[in-house]
Amino acid sequence: TLSQLSDLRRAWKILNYDYTEADIPQTRREARNLQYELWGKVRSLQSKNRGLTEVHEIGR
């Protein structure tokens, strides 16, 4: 669906991933699975960045 595609593009942008047409899932199920996978990576990245920020602030 368009909302799934928009969500995937947003996640790819956050992860600095240059996607191509070949990366776009063909079915709604594949899109949903990819959404879960990508947003898991986004959350992990954000958590890692949050931890680095906290360490940096403590060291000031």
C-alpha positions as CSV (number, residue, x, y, z in Angstrom):
1,T,0.0,0.0,0.0
2,L,1.1,3.6,-0.3
3,S,1.3,4.1,3.4
4,Q,3.6,1.0,3.7
5,L,5.8,2.3,0.9
6,S,6.0,5.7,2.5
7,D,6.9,4.1,5.8
8,L,9.6,2.0,4.1
9,R,11.1,5.0,2.4
10,R,11.2,6.9,5.7
11,A,13.0,4.0,7.4
12,W,15.5,3.7,4.5
13,K,16.2,7.4,4.7
14,I,16.9,7.3,8.5
15,L,19.2,4.3,7.9
16,N,21.0,6.2,5.0
17,Y,20.1,3.4,2.6
18,D,19.9,4.1,-1.1
19,Y,17.0,1.9,-2.2
20,T,16.1,0.9,-5.7
21,E,12.9,-0.3,-7.3
22,A,14.2,-3.8,-6.8
23,D,14.2,-3.3,-3.0
24,I,10.5,-2.5,-3.0
25,P,8.5,-5.5,-1.9
26,Q,6.0,-7.1,-4.3
27,T,3.4,-8.1,-1.8
28,R,1.8,-6.5,1.3
29,R,3.1,-9.3,3.4
30,E,6.7,-8.8,2.3
31,A,6.2,-5.1,2.8
32,R,5.0,-5.6,6.4
33,N,7.8,-8.0,7.2
34,L,10.4,-5.5,5.8
35,Q,8.7,-2.7,7.8
36,Y,9.2,-4.7,11.0
37,E,12.9,-5.5,10.1
38,L,13.8,-1.9,9.1
39,W,12.1,-0.2,12.1
40,G,13.8,-2.7,14.4
41,K,17.1,-1.5,13.0
42,V,16.0,2.2,13.4
43,R,15.1,1.6,17.0
44,S,18.5,-0.1,17.6
45,L,20.3,2.7,16.0
46,Q,18.4,5.3,18.0
47,S,19.0,3.4,21.2
48,K,22.7,3.2,20.4
49,N,22.9,6.9,19.6
50,R,21.0,7.7,22.8
51,G,23.5,5.7,24.8
52,L,26.4,7.6,23.2
53,T,24.8,10.9,24.0
54,E,24.3,10.0,27.6
55,V,28.0,8.9,27.9
56,H,29.1,12.2,26.3
57,E,27.0,14.3,28.6
58,I,28.3,12.4,31.7
59,G,31.9,13.1,30.6
60,R,31.4,16.9,30.5
